[in-house]
Structures are given as C-alpha cells and as structure tokens.
Amino acid sequence: MMRAALDFDTSVPLLVVKIGPYPLHHGGVGVIRSLGRRGVPVYAVTESRATPAALSRYLRGRVVWPTTGLEAPDQLVAGLLAVGRDLARRSRRAGHADRAIALPTDDEAALLLAEHAGELEECFISPAVAPGLPRSLANKDTLAEQCAAHGIPYPMSFLPESVDQMVARAASIGYPVVVKNARPGQRLLRPGVGSSTVVADEVALRHLARNWVEMPSVLVQELVPGGDGADWVVNVHCDASSRAVVCFTGVKVRCWPPRGGVGSLLYAKPNDAIAEMTAKLCRQVSYCGVADLDWRADGATGTYKLLDFNPRLGAQAQLFRNVCGVDVARALHLDLTGRPVPRGAQVYDRGLRVEHLDAPALMSAWVSGSGGRRSSVQIPRGRTALAWWAPADPMPALAAAALSARPAAAMATRALRARRRRRAGTGRSRRRGSGR
C-alpha cells in the first residue's frame, strides 16, 4: 500500500549517463530495474549492445556511445547533446517529454553535467547544483578544504608537488600512509596509482613512484585505523534547498580490492552520526542531487572521518530504500518532476552481495588465511540480495558472469599458487622452529 502511493510522472524519461569503459556496473542495472518496474521509461548509455545493463528487460532503450573518458569536454558535450536529441525523438514518438532526467554513475559524467548544465539543458533535466561544487567535493584535496571549513572530520592529507616532497609529507604524517589519485578523470588520463594504495615505509613509497615520468596529482593521506566493520557508506539525495530528502547508511562487510575498495558485501545498518554529518555538509555547501559518501570509523579516536564524496549514484544504491519504497534514484525522479518524495524510516537488516566482486574478495581472504574468521557484522540469514541476479530479469547477470569469467579464472589460478606458497613458507618456518 505504501509503494502504491508513489506518484511517478511516467512521461519523463531518465537517462543513465556514463563516461569511460566499465561495463560491469551493478549500480546502473539497479536504477534501470527500480524505475523501470514503476513504469518510468529508462534509457542508458552503454559501451555496446551486449553490455549487461543493455540487456535488462526494464530498459526502454539503449544508447550505444562508447567513450574512453579521455575526450575533450567539448567533444563529450557534443556527444551527449547528440544522445539527448536522439532520445528526444524517441520520446516524442512514444508520447513522452522531450527532456530526460540525467543520472550520472561516475564522477566524470557528474562533473560534465554540472559544469555544462547551461549547454545541456536543451535535452536534460539535472539538479540545480552550483557548477563548480561537484568538482570541489570530488577532488580529494579540495574536499579536505571543504571539510575543514565546515567542521567535518577528515584524514590528514597533503597534495605534494614532487616525489621528495611526497616523501617528506609522508614522514610528517607517519607511516603507513595511503596514496590515492586526487582528481576525477585521473584514473583514466594519468593515474599515479591503480587504486588507493597503503604504503608501509619510505622505501615502498619511492618504489611506488619509480616509473612516474612527471609528478601525478596524488594525495598522501594518513591511514585511518579501521578494522572489521569500520567502513561505512551513505547514499543521499538533496533537494533544491539542500535538504537531505533521503539519507541511507550501511556498512561494508567485505570489499574489493581489500582495505578500502568497492563494497562486495554490504549491510544496511543505522548510523545516526554519519547521517547527520552528511546532511550537515550537504546543507552547508548547498549541494543538491544524488551523492555517495565513504566514511571510516577511526579505531584510535572513536570518530568517523569522511574519505570520499562522490557527486553521483553509488554502485550499491539498490541496497537502500525506505519503508515507502523510495531509493535515491526514485527520490531524484520524484523531486525533479515536482512530485512529493514520501518520507519514512530506512529499511535495515538487509544485505547486498555483488557477485563478480565478492568472489575475488572471498578468494583474497582465503589466500591470506582470514577466510575462516567471522565478521562482527552479521546479516540475518536469508536477507542478502544479489546485485546482478534477478529471476524476472536474468540477462544482465548472465552477461556479467560471461564478462567476469576469464578474469575470475586467472585470479583463481593466482590465488591457488599464492596459497601454496604461503603454506609452504609456513611449513618451512615450523621445521626451522623445531630444529629439523
């Protein structure tokens, strides 16, 4: 009965916008299913006709537009306008509105939509966020400045200008430190690291920088002591007045890569502290739209520190909803079409397993010998949904399995070899210890 009260304007389509090649994105599939089931015409930018999201039965139409993320902004704007005009023609034939709501699934798309909103408003409806604000929040160094200005706890961080300065800054913070790419788009253009990397000492830090031809834009950050159940995610949608219409919290049980990657097993769990700080930050910087934030509990101080502010849809968004059946994508569509967004308590005690990520996460735990340890975060039996698999919409899961099969097999082979080496090393240590 509560779900029936949702009043969607099904004449307004939604376009899932992505820039760069990442076909295995379960968040986009979650949006397609969530809004498509309620009669909203959902379209998606896809790399090809065989991309998992392109195969969902709830997708009204795919727009094949393969991008690298290395294109110039004016080229991307022109391409997106071409997509929007083609979508408008399809919509008119179907009796729908000419303009579509644009929902980005990566930082590059989010920044493009915000910074070129005036050019793109011919075809797209987007939140009226200040053009430069999403970049200020997505950049790791300027996020630190925003947090300092608004009283939000953030790890000690530096943006060094040279390798020697990076080494000096790391020493001032104290090892181990985390090195991460500081700017959106850098992961594609000139990444300093493949992903957030924990560095144990100066030797390891200089080794990390050995192949840099010129200094990339990397952030050196203190390693926040976390541990089991310390990594939290928040999904929020703010309206035009920067009020958090929905604000959902959950904890990462496992992630891939380990120690700070994408959540592979997550659990919806209440956390008023980070929900309140998220709403406060969004209100004080005048943010509006959908966002995904990563927080970590500092085991040394008991405080929560903000690690990332992503001004776009979070990959795990399908984990979260309130008792009225509203998730962040539904909140966005209702809000931007002038419909009321039903308020209600978040639904807790439910988990989400991301199949293609949780398999390597489990394998990594098995190789390291921690696979048998029970997490302090326990999801009630039978309350864990799968991100890809849905009986009524099986094709995205099958396509995702096919895409991830070869990398999974290669990793399994590496894992077996690493496990054998680890066990052989343990055996040699025991023999030396026994005097044999």
GUFIRO-483580 format. One line per 5 residues: number of its first residue (from 1); their letters; for each residue x, y, z of C-alpha. Coordinates in pm, 1 decimal. Layout:
BEGIN
NUM	a	X,Y,Z  ...
end
This chain:
BEGIN
1	mmraa	0.0,0.0,0.0  284.5,236.5,80.4  456.7,163.9,-250.7  133.2,236.2,-442.1  142.0,593.4,-306.0
6	ldfdt	448.8,679.3,-514.1  331.8,924.1,-780.6  579.4,899.8,-1068.5  546.2,1117.2,-1375.4  595.8,837.8,-1627.2
11	svpll	604.6,1082.7,-1916.1  954.4,1197.1,-1810.1  1229.6,954.1,-1909.2  1556.3,903.0,-1722.5  1894.8,850.7,-1885.7
16	vvkig	2171.6,666.2,-1700.8  2485.1,855.8,-1808.6  2832.4,705.1,-1801.0  3169.9,814.8,-1934.7  3454.0,567.3,-1978.0
21	pyplh	3457.6,189.6,-2023.4  3326.9,-0.1,-1721.0  3059.0,-244.4,-1838.7  3034.4,-426.5,-1504.5  2843.4,-158.0,-1315.0
26	hggvg	2570.3,-306.4,-1098.1  2450.1,35.3,-979.6  2321.1,127.2,-1323.4  2133.6,-201.7,-1351.3  1976.7,-135.1,-1010.8
31	virsl	1843.8,201.5,-1130.1  1703.7,52.4,-1450.2  1514.1,-209.8,-1251.4  1399.3,26.0,-976.4  1244.5,289.9,-1201.7
36	grrgv	1159.0,60.2,-1491.7  939.2,-152.4,-1265.9  737.4,160.0,-1181.0  672.9,248.2,-1544.3  935.7,520.1,-1581.9
41	pvyav	1098.0,498.6,-1928.2  1466.6,438.3,-1853.6  1740.3,466.1,-2114.5  2110.6,400.2,-2063.8  2437.6,492.4,-2227.7
46	tesra	2621.0,164.7,-2288.2  2953.4,57.6,-2435.7  2787.3,-191.5,-2668.0  2464.5,-376.4,-2734.2  2595.8,-663.7,-2518.1
51	tpaal	2679.8,-458.2,-2206.6  2491.6,-618.0,-1910.9  2279.9,-306.5,-1849.3  2178.6,-300.1,-2217.1  2012.6,-641.0,-2176.7
56	srylr	1773.0,-559.8,-1892.0  1408.2,-617.3,-1973.2  1325.6,-296.9,-1780.6  1535.8,-77.4,-2012.4  1325.1,119.4,-2259.6
61	grvvw	1621.5,169.7,-2491.2  2000.0,162.9,-2500.3  2219.0,436.7,-2644.0  2544.0,281.6,-2766.3  2807.3,550.1,-2711.3
66	pttgl	3148.0,404.1,-2622.5  3373.1,664.9,-2461.8  3722.2,644.5,-2316.4  3694.5,931.2,-2068.7  3997.6,1091.2,-2236.9
71	eapdq	3790.0,1303.6,-2476.1  3792.4,1682.2,-2450.3  3494.1,1827.1,-2258.2  3350.1,1999.3,-2567.1  3362.3,1668.0,-2752.6
76	lvagl	3177.3,1495.3,-2467.3  2919.2,1775.0,-2450.6  2857.8,1746.1,-2824.3  2824.3,1369.2,-2793.1  2584.6,1395.7,-2502.0
81	lavgr	2372.5,1651.6,-2688.4  2355.4,1412.1,-2983.7  2241.8,1139.4,-2743.3  1984.6,1374.6,-2590.0  1839.9,1479.7,-2926.7
86	dlarr	1811.6,1119.9,-3038.6  1641.3,1038.1,-2708.0  1400.4,1331.2,-2757.3  1295.9,1191.5,-3095.8  1230.4,850.8,-2939.4
91	srrag	1037.0,1012.1,-2654.4  815.8,1217.7,-2885.3  723.5,905.5,-3080.2  624.4,739.6,-2751.9  430.3,1043.2,-2630.8
96	hadra	683.8,1128.8,-2359.7  854.7,1452.5,-2260.5  1134.8,1588.3,-2479.3  1384.6,1626.2,-2194.9  1515.7,1341.9,-1979.9
101	ialpt	1646.4,1341.5,-1626.1  2020.9,1269.0,-1638.4  2163.6,1042.3,-1367.1  2545.2,1001.7,-1368.4  2712.6,682.1,-1247.7
106	ddeaa	3072.1,812.6,-1245.5  3245.3,1132.7,-1134.7  3343.3,1229.7,-1488.5  2979.7,1226.6,-1601.5  2868.3,1409.8,-1287.1
111	lllae	3118.8,1691.4,-1341.4  3032.4,1719.6,-1710.9  2659.6,1750.4,-1635.2  2716.0,2012.1,-1364.0  2976.3,2224.3,-1538.3
116	hagel	2793.7,2230.6,-1874.5  2436.3,2238.3,-1744.7  2354.7,2550.6,-1948.0  2454.0,2385.8,-2275.5  2287.0,2056.8,-2187.9
121	eecfi	1954.8,2190.2,-2055.8  1814.6,2171.2,-2409.6  1794.8,1793.1,-2362.6  1841.2,1717.2,-1992.7  1697.0,1792.0,-1652.3
126	spava	1955.9,1799.4,-1375.6  1968.6,1923.4,-1015.0  2043.9,2297.5,-993.6  2380.5,2248.9,-823.1  2647.9,2520.4,-846.3
131	pglpr	2862.2,2426.3,-1149.8  3193.1,2404.9,-963.6  3068.0,2238.4,-644.8  3070.7,1871.7,-758.4  3436.1,1903.4,-866.4
136	slank	3524.4,2070.3,-536.7  3374.5,1774.3,-349.5  3506.0,1501.6,-580.3  3865.1,1632.2,-572.1  4036.7,1481.3,-269.7
141	dtlae	4242.1,1791.8,-187.4  3957.1,2043.0,-212.8  3727.7,1804.6,-23.4  3975.5,1832.2,264.1  3938.1,2211.2,249.7
146	qcaah	3557.6,2184.9,246.7  3563.8,1953.8,547.6  3798.0,2184.4,739.9  3573.9,2482.5,665.0  3258.6,2307.3,782.0
151	gipyp	3381.5,2105.8,1079.5  3368.5,1762.1,918.0  3639.0,1515.5,1034.8  3877.7,1426.5,751.2  4210.1,1239.2,748.3
156	msflp	4529.3,1445.6,749.3  4617.4,1488.4,380.8  4868.0,1659.0,151.8  4892.6,1717.0,-222.8  5270.7,1705.1,-288.3
161	esvdq	5437.3,1875.5,-584.9  5734.3,1638.0,-612.8  5844.0,1291.1,-504.3  6080.7,1436.3,-244.7  5803.1,1649.9,-103.5
166	mvara	5574.7,1345.8,-101.8  5832.2,1152.0,99.7  5873.1,1441.7,342.4  5497.3,1481.4,384.0  5452.4,1109.2,440.7
171	asigy	5719.2,1118.0,713.4  5539.6,1408.7,883.1  5211.6,1214.6,879.7  5371.6,890.1,994.0  5376.5,554.1,817.5
176	pvvvk	5182.6,365.9,697.5  5016.7,618.6,466.0  4762.5,594.7,186.2  4839.7,721.0,-164.4  4539.5,786.6,-388.9
181	narpg	4461.2,969.1,-712.2  4343.8,1314.9,-615.7  4128.1,1418.4,-911.5  3834.5,1270.9,-1108.0  3939.7,1163.3,-1455.7
186	qrllr	4292.6,1094.3,-1342.6  4215.8,722.6,-1315.3  4185.0,728.0,-1694.9  4425.7,1002.7,-1800.5  4739.7,977.2,-1585.7
191	pgvgs	4687.4,772.1,-1270.8  4958.7,778.9,-1008.0  4823.5,456.8,-858.3  4579.4,195.6,-981.9  4364.2,240.2,-670.6
196	stvva	4408.8,365.5,-314.7  4737.9,209.6,-201.5  4866.6,156.8,151.7  5242.1,224.3,173.6  5439.9,88.6,468.8
201	deval	5760.9,295.8,460.1  5980.3,533.0,259.5  6138.3,252.2,58.9  5796.8,131.3,-54.9  5686.7,488.0,-131.1
206	rhlar	5986.5,558.4,-353.3  5936.5,221.0,-521.0  5575.7,319.4,-594.6  5697.1,637.0,-768.4  5980.7,475.6,-962.4
211	nwvem	5804.8,483.9,-1301.8  5648.3,830.5,-1278.0  5779.8,1040.8,-1567.8  5632.6,1353.6,-1409.9  5461.1,1408.2,-1076.9
216	psvlv	5097.2,1296.8,-1097.1  4823.0,1452.2,-889.0  4825.1,1214.8,-591.6  4713.9,1267.1,-235.0  4919.0,1141.7,58.0
221	qelvp	4684.3,1068.3,344.7  4704.9,929.2,693.4  4586.2,570.6,724.7  4279.8,580.9,947.0  4295.8,273.8,1171.6
226	ggdga	3975.2,91.3,1099.3  3923.4,-281.9,1105.6  3623.5,-509.2,1082.4  3302.5,-312.0,1030.8  3477.9,26.9,1019.1
231	dwvvn	3393.4,125.3,658.8  3055.3,288.3,605.7  2867.4,421.4,304.0  2598.8,687.7,283.1  2363.0,739.6,-10.9
236	vhcda	2177.4,1070.9,-7.7  1954.3,1282.5,-229.2  1919.7,1652.6,-155.1  1650.8,1877.5,-298.9  1695.5,2229.9,-437.0
241	ssrav	1712.1,2372.5,-83.7  1993.6,2124.2,0.9  1770.6,1932.9,241.1  1851.2,1562.2,261.4  1522.9,1414.5,136.4
246	vcftg	1656.8,1060.8,182.2  1976.6,963.3,362.6  2069.3,594.9,387.4  2354.2,432.2,580.2  2521.9,93.1,550.5
251	vkvrc	2844.5,-84.7,641.5  3090.2,-275.1,422.9  3133.8,-635.9,535.9  3378.5,-711.3,253.6  3522.9,-505.8,-30.8
256	wpprg	3730.9,-546.4,-342.5  4013.1,-460.0,-360.4  4063.7,-531.5,12.1  4112.2,-247.1,259.4  3902.6,25.0,104.9
261	gvgsl	3774.7,-89.7,-234.8  3418.1,-112.9,-363.5  3181.3,-289.8,-125.6  3129.2,-650.4,-234.4  2908.7,-746.8,61.8
266	lyakp	2721.1,-466.7,235.8  2466.1,-441.4,513.2  2203.4,-169.9,567.5  2257.6,-57.0,924.3  2167.6,261.4,1115.3
271	ndaia	2437.3,518.3,1187.5  2291.4,849.4,1300.3  2634.1,1009.9,1342.2  2740.9,987.0,978.4  2386.8,1053.2,851.8
276	emtak	2378.9,1379.4,1047.6  2727.9,1484.2,933.7  2636.6,1404.6,572.1  2318.8,1612.8,590.2  2513.7,1894.8,760.7
281	lcrqv	2786.3,1903.5,494.3  2536.6,1896.6,206.6  2334.1,2175.4,366.6  2634.4,2396.4,440.7  2789.2,2367.7,92.7
286	sycgv	2444.7,2396.4,-76.9  2467.1,2060.0,-250.5  2167.5,1919.0,-435.7  2123.5,1590.7,-618.7  2235.5,1234.5,-554.0
291	adldw	2565.0,1158.3,-376.4  2758.2,861.8,-242.9  2994.7,908.7,53.8  3252.7,681.8,216.0  3327.2,712.3,589.4
296	radga	3563.2,522.4,817.4  3544.5,478.8,1192.7  3877.7,577.7,1347.0  3957.5,296.4,1587.8  4204.3,518.2,1775.0
301	tgtyk	3970.7,811.4,1846.4  3621.6,666.4,1802.6  3529.8,935.6,1548.7  3413.0,894.9,1189.1  3618.7,1051.9,911.1
306	lldfn	3499.3,1126.1,559.8  3712.8,953.9,294.5  3526.8,1029.4,-30.8  3238.5,1241.1,-156.5  3114.8,1112.8,-493.5
311	prlga	2860.6,1353.9,-650.4  2675.0,1078.2,-836.7  2493.2,749.0,-793.1  2666.9,495.3,-568.1  2722.2,146.5,-705.2
316	qaqlf	2545.9,-6.1,-403.0  2236.4,217.2,-426.2  1998.9,-78.8,-466.6  2074.1,-183.6,-107.6  1895.6,121.8,27.3
321	rnvcg	1528.4,215.0,46.0  1280.7,347.5,299.1  955.7,191.5,415.7  772.0,379.7,140.5  978.9,207.3,-128.7
326	vdvar	1188.9,516.5,-208.7  1555.7,476.4,-303.7  1788.8,756.2,-418.7  1706.2,713.8,-789.7  1332.9,723.7,-719.3
331	alhld	1381.9,1024.8,-491.6  1569.5,1206.4,-768.8  1299.1,1138.3,-1028.2  1014.0,1233.8,-796.8  1191.6,1551.0,-685.4
336	ltgrp	1290.6,1675.5,-1032.3  940.0,1615.9,-1169.8  778.9,1812.9,-884.8  628.6,1506.3,-717.0  632.3,1460.7,-338.0
341	vprga	902.7,1229.5,-203.3  744.2,1015.8,71.4  947.9,1030.3,390.4  991.0,718.8,601.1  1237.1,521.1,805.9
346	qvydr	1514.6,333.4,626.3  1469.9,-41.0,588.4  1753.8,-209.0,779.6  1871.5,-568.1,835.0  1920.8,-639.4,466.9
351	glrve	2237.9,-712.3,273.8  2365.3,-688.0,-82.5  2620.8,-922.5,-237.5  2793.1,-810.5,-558.5  2866.5,-1143.2,-724.3
356	hldap	3157.7,-1051.4,-952.2  3334.6,-859.1,-671.1  3260.4,-1080.1,-373.1  3413.0,-1388.8,-535.6  3763.4,-1231.5,-553.3
361	almsa	3713.8,-1072.7,-208.6  3644.1,-1416.8,-60.3  3935.2,-1564.0,-254.1  4169.2,-1296.0,-120.0  4057.2,-1369.0,235.8
366	wvsgs	4115.4,-1738.9,175.1  4468.2,-1676.8,44.1  4555.0,-1452.7,339.5  4423.0,-1708.0,586.5  4144.6,-1484.2,717.1
371	ggrrs	3864.4,-1657.0,529.5  3750.4,-1853.0,832.9  3709.8,-1550.2,1058.3  3356.5,-1435.2,1125.6  3287.0,-1067.9,1072.3
376	svqip	3141.6,-870.1,1360.1  2875.3,-754.7,1110.7  2628.5,-1040.0,1072.3  2349.1,-1018.8,816.1  2035.1,-1212.7,914.5
381	rgrta	2002.0,-1538.1,725.5  1801.7,-1507.2,405.6  1820.5,-1124.8,398.5  2100.1,-1085.3,142.3  2002.7,-990.2,-213.3
386	lawwa	2222.3,-1033.8,-518.8  2323.6,-722.5,-711.0  2314.5,-883.8,-1055.9  2077.0,-1177.5,-1036.9  1701.0,-1120.4,-1054.6
391	padpm	1474.1,-1408.6,-1161.3  1249.8,-1175.9,-1360.0  1546.9,-1007.6,-1530.6  1823.3,-1267.6,-1573.4  2012.4,-1141.3,-1878.4
396	palaa	2228.7,-874.5,-1706.3  2354.8,-1136.3,-1458.2  2435.2,-1384.6,-1733.4  2620.6,-1120.0,-1934.7  2811.3,-1006.9,-1624.1
401	aalsa	2910.5,-1365.9,-1549.7  3040.6,-1409.0,-1903.7  3242.3,-1085.4,-1885.2  3395.7,-1169.5,-1548.6  3463.6,-1541.0,-1615.4
406	rpaaa	3812.5,-1506.7,-1766.1  3945.7,-1259.1,-1503.5  3795.2,-1475.6,-1229.7  3965.6,-1788.8,-1363.2  4300.7,-1608.6,-1385.4
411	matra	4265.8,-1480.9,-1032.9  4170.7,-1825.1,-902.6  4489.5,-1964.2,-1054.2  4699.2,-1689.5,-891.7  4520.9,-1742.0,-561.4
416	lrarr	4591.7,-2115.5,-559.7  4960.0,-2051.1,-628.9  4978.9,-1785.7,-355.5  4804.7,-2019.2,-111.4  5053.6,-2296.4,-188.1
421	rrrag	5348.3,-2057.6,-143.2  5208.3,-1933.0,184.4  5154.1,-2283.6,318.6  5498.2,-2393.3,200.2  5654.8,-2093.8,375.6
426	tgrsr	5465.6,-2171.0,695.6  5582.0,-2530.9,677.2  5948.2,-2426.1,639.4  5917.9,-2188.2,934.1  5775.6,-2463.1,1153.5
431	rrgsg	6055.2,-2702.5,1057.4  6321.4,-2442.5,1138.2  6146.7,-2370.4,1468.7  6150.3,-2738.0,1562.4  6524.1,-2765.3,1478.8
436	r	6473.9,-3004.0,1188.3
end
